[in-house]
Amino acid sequence: MKSAYLLDRPAAQWESAIPVGNGRLGASVWGKTAQETITINEESMWCSKPRARSSKDAYRYLDTIRSLLLEGQVNKAQLLAQMAMTSTPKCLNPYQKACDFCLFMPHEHPTDYQRVLNMDDAVTTVSYTIGDTRYERTCFVSARYQVLVLHLTAHGSVPLQFHANLTRRPFEEESGGSGTNQIWLRGHCGDSIRYYAGALLDTNGAPVYQIGDYLAAENVFEATFYLDCETDFTGSDPQAVCLQRLQQAQRAGYETLYRDHIEDYRRLFSTMSLELEPTDLSRIPMDQLLERCAQAPVRRWLIQQLMSFGRYLMISSSYHCELPATLQGIWCGSYTPPWESKYTININLQMNYWMADPCGLSECFAPLVQLVEKLNRSGRQTAQNVYHCRGSAAHHNTDCWASSDIEGLPTNAAIWPMGEAWLSLNLYDHYEYTRDRDYLARRALPVMRDCVLFFYDYLYRCPDGSWISGPSASPENSYRTPSGQKAALTMGPAMDHQIIRELCTAYRKACSDLKLRDEVCEMAAQILAHLPPDRLTPDGRIREWSFDCEETEPGHRHISHLFALYPGSQIRPDTPQLFEAAKEVLRVRLENGGGHTGWSRAWLICMMARLRDPRQTAENIRLFLENSIRENLYDVHPPFQIDGNFGFCAGIVECLAQKTEDLLTLLPAAPDEWKTGVLRGLRLKGGVTLSMDWDEAGLRYCLAACEKQTITVRFADYPAAQWELMPGRTVCGRFGDKREEQLP
């Protein structure tokens, strides 16, 4: 299967550019001819510094806010909470683009224009013809050498002639050149981060002109730019590191960097693949394919390309680096990006990593672990300062410094102490896929322990014996009070209790796997015994708030009270009442316009697949393709948010296989039009790897595992098969009339 897409015109805006990256360093290639722009990003270009922001008045008013909420005086409670609990200052500063690399050439009115992203090699090319000369620009970001490479060639009679510079308008401080073949920018990003960006031009011995802060060359048929941006985020000297990397890249040369880049990238990318459409449509421009997504073959092609694109984005924005993918991955085209392009942790950052492990990219998970560990440390201060609780807590937003305080003004988002707890479940799920007990003991369990300890102190003890969360919210949603006013703050929202239940259950499982038993394990048991269960509305839906009320936005993009369905594990086919109630929640959401943002539609795909509903899963996939994808395959909220790309991949995974304890169900929610398919290298919890292919004659599969276990496999209405899996041994089976004994 070829993983690539073609476009036949340059990008008209940053969000339509083609992304490249190596985890730390990213770029967006616009593909223009006369004046090319490559927007450069570096993961730590945050316009901020660490700040202590907890409100000193928060705990003083906490009991009063709770009392007001329990008495039904919600608006008074919200006003007091907004003043007393939100941080000082209120908002986090943004992640920003580093700079633009601008390349000027006398290339007007080209013909046969193409820009292509080859996801198999992580290389993008721009090519076009003027007269008898074919010009091509090849761009990639090397993980081994930590530089962006831009290779220019002219095939014909007219050589290259160009000049280039770096710009950070309107925030430039210093710029210049080496006097030979290098130019640079340096300064500060905001009031903290120091940066140094450099470009080096290699023309294989032909003259290079460094004039002012420009580089220029003429009468050459081949040239290579090496670019880098470094900061002092990790304590290093950005100028020294940048210059060293540029010089090392030049000494190695373009051919070596290109060969090593493809070798390094393929080692990760080749771990998993999915093919649904055997016909190759890669020569048709992607915008035309998106217009034809009503056609089943085109739709199947788009699905498999989006799976490849999501994996490509994960490697490009979260591999061998310090920080995880933001709301826009590593790519940012503005100094004032939407929502500051930060880490929103009331679903978006969590959604980014749902697909990493199952899609064979566990190596890309490390940056998230590093940020959550920092969040755990800052969250201990927040737990103490805001709530006078032990343990650790974070709210709905964070940044590169792992701020855990109550950020922003709206109470429907800001006052929600569940962010770290939800992220700790991402860390636990990573263990479930890898079964790495050393990682569990040293990294995941300490974070989970602090979260359990926080909730043991934080939960409000009600007179009826139940323990409830609050003040809190059901993220970004609101309800109507009996007096008719719109409100968000509450006690005991369903999502809080579902997250806490999942956390305490996972913590006890983790302790069991490690053969540990501590006082926090007992606290988790007590919490589980006192949390109120999910309750239903009179019309049979899971209740979002702890009481029946009118929803102000019945089609809201967040579906928080179905956390227990996905990504949680509490609502399953063997909990039939809740299973049916979840279906009703989604029916009402969709009837009222739900899924109108890209990431929300991706979440709906995940949920419909968990509900084993192929028809609704297929319908939401169709709507995602029709409404939420740009021509470069970016998900649009709008604007661009990468969580939709990653969440879509997670949803397709749920269509392919679902494993609960020792039961594996194959193709539980595959749309009917997926008549044939070839899957390689899907990871499942329990350290299991699955490959399979299927057609109308049946299905065959192979399983391998990193530890001994018994597994039952089900597919359609065939009798189930049971296997004993052993490390180092692959077992293969089939359902139906397929004659082959094993997968190739």
Helices and strands as residue ranges (DSSP letters): E 4-7, G 14-16, E 18-21, E 25-29, E 35-42, H 58-70, H 74-85, E 99-104, E 111-118, E 123-130, E 133-141, E 148-155, E 160-167, E 174-177, E 182-189, E 193-202, E 209-211, E 214-220, E 222-231, H 238-252, H 254-269, E 273-275, H 286-291, H 296-317, G 338-341, E 343-344, H 348-352, G 362-365, H 366-387, E 397-398, H 419-434, H 437-439, I 440-444, H 445-458, E 460-461, E 467-468, E 479-480, E 486-487, H 494-513, H 519-530, E 550-551, G 560-562, H 576-591, H 598-610, H 614-627, H 642-656, E 657-660, E 663-666, E 677-684, E 688-695, E 698-705, E 709-715, E 721-725, E 731-736
